[in-house]
């Protein structure tokens, strides 16, 4: 089996100190930008920051309410449902909480919970992460944000729970100009009694408020010293054209890498080419990302390739499906192993602006008998009939059978050949879904 190749230059890696939040490389089409639950919404320098729907509300005003995560089981060539996430939002579209449930082979159990609070201006004040210990939720970490009178976030502090109290871990401090552009971002680590001086990033903008210079500095013990910088150049229409990363060597700047961007006529970023400097004037291709969009400028795919042995080699890709209301409904991740191989996928469900959920109301269906021995009947409401189908899954998420709903209002499923155990029948109609457990007994 061929291993996937990742060739990552330091400033692309979101974990590096150079992955600052205001890199215009990620000021992409709104249809391409992912939401960051941390409250750190300015973006990430990682062009592959792709998961989660592109917006909380679609153009039609629909609201994300749940998602499902599926992994691909190579041994059976089937998708296996491994976790489900439920979201709660307030009337302003702010996330209030999300709860992740995992399948333990017998039932769905709590795994993770996130909770957020906001001020009257919808600025995120806190973000709390908890995990399930088997009987109760346990604190993991807490993020606290502070804002100035102009609603600019001036600090972001992360604390860890030690079992009895919150303990400082790290923080970020921000300053701004009169146009609310971030001028500095300073990180620090808690040393037990005081905050250390960490990395400081300084930002410079042109007259159009576009970021043109990003300088990364470290604390020398006396003052901040510049280590690296990124210079940004834009097209006449304001699209980012190139970004150049350099490091300071003794008395001059040395090229490290650069990114070159391309766009379509609608200003959607269609490609992102990363090159490494070799000597003073030679650039070597390293990696590239290619993006595709539908006629509504909604992103439909992302392809990552590495330049190996003089040619571009596929590494991985995301495939996205959107519904007619511009909601992202599926997202599939695949890696290249002489052919595209499924890895995982997300399925998203929404409450429509009309108040109708894309998940069926379980009350619209009657599953009987339960337990079942030879036949399981689905009795559905008359208004749920058109284009309906069902899939039966085992308790570990393996697809056992599928079929269409009987338009006579009652669908009989032959379960005689199923071994005894717990199963789930998922009923679908268009983009609506409803899941129902049932027990199969020996005849």
Order of alpha helices (4+ residues) and beta strands (2+ residues): beta-beta-beta-beta-beta-beta-beta-beta-beta-beta-beta-beta-beta-beta-beta-beta-beta-beta-beta-beta-beta-beta-beta-beta-beta-beta-beta
